[in-house]
Structures are given as structure tokens and as C-alpha cells.
């Protein structure tokens, strides 16, 4: 049985990936998560007792712990989701982003290299370190271009700068030490289990309670939206068949302005909650001052992933959004468990 060390596996994308692995493959998952504000054991509740899932609470910066897990479980691959990931939060407190995204990734790489150097034969040949990153490292696009794997890095926020640094470390560990790494840079994810500081779950929860729906600036900022299960499929495909040292961009072919996203959510809520006291939900929209350094447009060219590895998204924006809204409406206990913590839906990222 192959064993994967998945870091950040109680978070949004990591948690979805752990579910995907246990549902669609026969691998064993060692799930390492520090359970910070965005990590949630409720996301993993239905995996309790699963013999192929081992949860460990801990920090990717803890070299002794990471080294022990790699050796004890004879890990065949590391998939690194562990990251501070919210732009607004990085504006208010960039230090945590440097510590987790840069120093933490360095520690994982170094521990993985030591583990890999102890392997031999097929175990050494088959070992992989897959680093999950973001399209935000590329900066802001004009109205027509697309990010490719060779787009120069130009990060504009503390978050994207910290992820860019971690990407460069991963590249260096391949070229300097030969560690068989893979990097994926994805567009904006959405779907089940997403922490509600992000646009889509925040708007769903606020709309349900009749609160204003804050839209930054004129609402014209454009993102390429990727349903999280499609992203999980892509990561697994890259892990199985990607070429070490290569970068693969993952996108949803679903460019939308923030205003279009909110309007789509409002229409779905009107349909799915016809008796809601706040319908039509578009009346809750409010335009607020834009955040500092807000990139205007991101869009991914995922043709390399399709051409070389045969992956493409299965969900359209419309089908993925319907699945997402329905999931949040069907899981009020999960939502309540999240919002009962420190984060209450307040605005972040107003520091100048």
C-alpha cells in the first residue's frame, strides 16, 4: 500500500483531497495539520475509524515530527497543502505567512530530501514531493492574456510573495539536490469545506442571515474559478504521471468578475430558499472600499495539463456553484462549528 503524507489535510483543499484519495484510490494517508483557525476536524469527521487515514496534529516547521512521520510510515510521496492562504489576512499579519509558507516549506523539503536519500531502488525512484501553489504568484493580468507555466513571477501581496518564495525553494531543491518535485499553480478554488473568510462561502453565510454582502471596489476583479474536486483530480493526476521538476497550471476555464459570482450566488439562493425573508438576495449587495494591492485579473492556461496528462475540469461554473451552494445549505452544523470560532465574518485586510 502506498503512503502519502498530506500536509494541511484538515483545511479546505487538503481536506477535499484527503476525501478524494480515500474514496477514489487505495493509498494510506498520513494527515499532518496544525489545526490553526482554518483547520477543522469536522471536515474529517466521517473518516474517523478509517484504517487508511492517520491524523497527526502538528506543524510542518517541526523537523523532528516530520522526519519521524516520513520514516515511521515509510512515506512514498509528500503533498504539501499546508499554508496561510488568505490575502486579506496576510495584509494584517504577514509574519505568519512567511513562517508557514516559506520556513515551513523549507523544513518539509529538507526533511523530504533526507528521507529520500535513505531510500533505494523502486522506493527512491518512485518518491515524489508535490507542492500545491497558486496563480497569484504571477501577479495581475491585462484584459486578455493567460498565465502559463513560464509566466514571470510578480507577486503583489504578502500572501502571494510568500507562496512565490516557497515555489522557488521547491525548484531549487530539484535543481540543486535532485529531489523529485512537482509544482501545481491553481486558480481560485471553491466548493465544500471552505473557510468562510473566502468570497463564496462568506457570501452564502452572510446572505442566509440577511447581512450586507460586501463587494470590493466596483466588483470588476476577475478570477478563474476551479471546483475543488476538479483540482483534487488534477493533483492526483500530476502526482501519478507528472514529470519531476515540472510545473503544471490548474484552471477551471471559468472566468467571472466578483460581481458575477455574487449575482450567481444570489440567484441560486433565491431558487433554493424561495421562502427566505431576505429574497431577492441581490438587495443585500454593498460596494466597499477596495483592498490594498488587489490584482485586477487572474486567468490560467491549463493546456499543458490537458495535453500532457489528459486532465480537464468536469464541472462548469454553473454546475459547481450549484453543488457548492447546496452543500452549504445542507451542512449548517459544519458552518456553525466554523463561525463559532475566532472568525466572525468581519472584514480583514484593511491595514495600510
N, C-alpha and C positions, 0 to 999 in steps of 0.2 A: 504494500500500500504506500503510495507517495504521500509525503507530508509537506504541507505548506505552512510557513509562518506568515500569518497575515497580521500586519500591524494596523492599529486604528480600526479594528474589526467590530467595534461597538458603535461606530459612527455611522453616518448616512451611507456613503458609497461603500465603505468597508463592510458594514452590516449587511447591505444588499448582496455584496459579493460573497460573503460567508454563506448566506442562504442559498445563493446560486450554486456554489460549489457542493454543498451538502445535498441539494435537490437534483443536480444535473451530472455530478461526477461521483467517483468512488474514493476521492482523496480524503485524508485526515487533515483537519485544520487546527493548528495551534494559534489561538486568537489572543494577541497581546494588545491591551488597551489601557491607557492611564485613567480612563473614566473621568476626564475633565468635564466641563459643562456640556460639551456636545456629544460625549459618550453616554450611552444609555443601555443598561442591561435589559430593559423592557424590550428593546429591539431584538434581543436574543432569547427571549423567554421561551419560545416554542422549541428551542434547541436543547433545553435542559434535559439531561439524561442521554443525549445522543453520544454514542461511544466514539464517533469520529470528530467530535468538537471538544477541544480543551481550551477553556478560557483562563487567561492569566492576567490579573491586574498588575500593570507595571509600565514603566517609562522606557521609550526607545533609547533614551540617553543613559540608561543603566547598563553599562557594558557587561558587568558580571551576570546580570539576569539574561540579557540577550545571548551571551555566549553559552550560558548553561542550557537555555532552551534549544539552541541550534544543535548542541551536542546530544542532549538527553533524548530529543525526539528525532535525531538523525534527519534533519530538515533537508528537503530536496530543492526548495525554492522559497525565496522571500518575496512577498508582495507588500510594498510599503504605501499604505494609505495614511499613516499617522501624520497629521498636520494641523496646524492652526490655519483656518481656511476662509475667514470672513474679512473682506476688505475693510468694512467699517470698523470692525474690532481692531484691525491692525493699525488704523489711524489713531485710535485712542491708546493702544498699548503695544507698540511694535516689538518690545523686548521678548515677549513670549513667542513671537513668530520666528525671531532669529534663533532662539533657544531650541524650539522644537523642529522647525523646518530645515535649519542649517546644521546646528550642532547635533541634533538628533539623527539626521540623515547621515552625517559623517560617522557617527558611532555605529549605526547599522551597517554601513558599508565596511567599516574596518573589522567589525565582528564577523560579518559575512565572508570577508576575504580570508581571515584566519581560519574559519570553518572550512571554506573551500580548499584552502591549501592543505588541509589534513585529509581531504578525500582523495580517492584514487579510482582508476578505471571508469566504469559507466556512471558511477555516482558523481565523480568530478566532471565528467563530460556533460552530464545532464543538468547540473546545478544552474539555477538562474536567480537573478536579483532583478525584480521588476519594480520600477519606481513610477508611481502614479502622479502626474503633474497636471498643469492647467494651460489653457491657451492664453491666460493673462500675462504670461511671461513675455509674449510677443509685443505687448503694448496695444496701441489703438490703431484701427484700420481707417482708411478712407471709405468712400461710399461703395466701392465695387470690388476691391481686392479680397483675397482669401489668405489666411495663414497656411503656410506649408511647413514641412519639417525643416526647411532651410531658411525660413524667415529669421532675420536677425533679432536677437533678444533686445527688448526696450521696455522693461517693466516700469510702471508709473506709481505703484503703491507699495507700502512696506510689505504687504502680503505677497504681491507678485515678485518683488525683488527677492524675498526670502525663498520663494519657490524657484526662481531663476538660479539663485546660488546653489540650491540643492541639485538642480538639473546638471549644473556644471561639475559638481562634485561626482555625480554618478558617471558622467562622461569621462572624467579624469581617472576614475578607478578602473575603467575599461582600458583606456589607452596607456595608463602607467603600469597597472598591475595585472591586466588581462582578465579581471573579474567579468564573467559573462552577464552583463547587464542589459536591460531593456527599459526604455522610457516611453510612456504614453502621455500625450498632452491632450486633454479633453476640453470640450466646450461646456457650457453651463448645464449641470445635471439637475433633474427634478424627478420626483417620484416618492414612494413610501419612505417613512422613517427620516425625513429631512428635518433638521433642527430649524425651528421657526424664526430665526433671525434672517433667513434667506427669503427672497421675494415671494415665491409661490406659496409655501406653507404659511408665511406671515400674513399674506393677503387672505387666504382661506379662513384662518382662525379669526382675524380681525373682522372680516365680513360676517361671519357667523354671529359674532357678538355685537354687531352694529357699530363698530368703531370706525373712525375715518381710515381710508386706505391711502397712505402717503406715497406719492409718486415723485421721484426726484426730478428736478428741473422741468423740462417740457415733456418728459416721458418718451423722448425720442431715442434714447440709448438702445442700441441693437445688440442682441446676443443670439447665438446659435444654440438652440435648446435640444438637449440629449436626454432621452428617457433612461433612467438609471439601469434598468435591466439590459438595455442595449449596450450600455457602457460595460457592464459586467461580462457580457458575451464577448465584447472586444478584448477586454483584458485577458480573459481565459484563452482566446484565440492567439493573442500575441505571446502569452506565456508558453503555449504549446508549440507554436510554429515560427515565432519571430526570430530574426537573425540577431545574435548578440552584438551589442554596440549600436543597434539601430534605434531610431525614434519613430513612433507611429502616432499620427494625429487622429483623434476620435471625435467625430462631429455628428450632429443629428439631422443635418440638412433642413433645419427649421429655424431660419432667421425670423425674429419677431422683435418689435420695439417693446419696451416695458409697458407702454400704454396698451398695446395689442394683447399682451399677456394678461394684464388686469381685466381688460374688457372680456377676454375669453373666459376667465375665471368667473366673472360676474354673471355672464350668460349661463354658464353651467350651473352655478349656484341657484339662479332663478329657476332653472329647469328641475334640478334635483331637490330643491327645497321650495316648492311652489307656495307653501303657506308661511314662509318666513316673514316676520314682521318688518324686515329691512329691505324687502324687494320693492322696486328693482335695485339690485346691489350697486349699480353704477352710480347711484346718488351718493354713495359713500366716498367716492374718489376725491382726493385732495392733492394739489400740487404743492410741493415743499421745496425749500432751497436745496440745490444740488449738493452732493458731497464733494470734498476736495479731490482733485485728480481723477475724476470719473471718466474713464475711457468711453469714447462715443460708440465704437462698434467693434465687435469681435465676430469672426466667421471662420470656420475650419474647412480646409480642403482635406477630406479623408480618403482621397482617391488611392493613395499608396496602400492603405489598409485593405481597401476593396480589391485592388489589382494584385497585390502580393499574397494576401491571406484570405481573400474571399469574404470579408466581413462587410455588411452594411446594416443600417438600422432597420428594425422591423416595425417600429412604431412611428406613425406620423405625429406631428404636434397635437392634432385634434384627438387622436386615439389615446396618446399618452396623457394628455391633460384630463381627459375623462376618467381614465384609470386612476390618476393621482387624486383628483377631487373626490371621487367615490371612496378611495381608501381613507382619506382623512375624515370623511363623514361617517365611515363605518368603524373608525377606531378612536372614539372620543376618550377612552381611558388612556391610551398612549399619549394623546395630545395633552390631556390634563396632567399626566405624570411629568411631561416635559415642562410645561408652563408653570408648574408649581415650584420650580426651582428658582435660581437667581435671575434668570432672564424672563422678563415680563412683557416682551414685545415693544420695549422702549426704543427710541431711535439711538443708534450708535454712530460713531464716525463723524462727529461734529467738531473734533479738535482741529485747530489750525496751527 
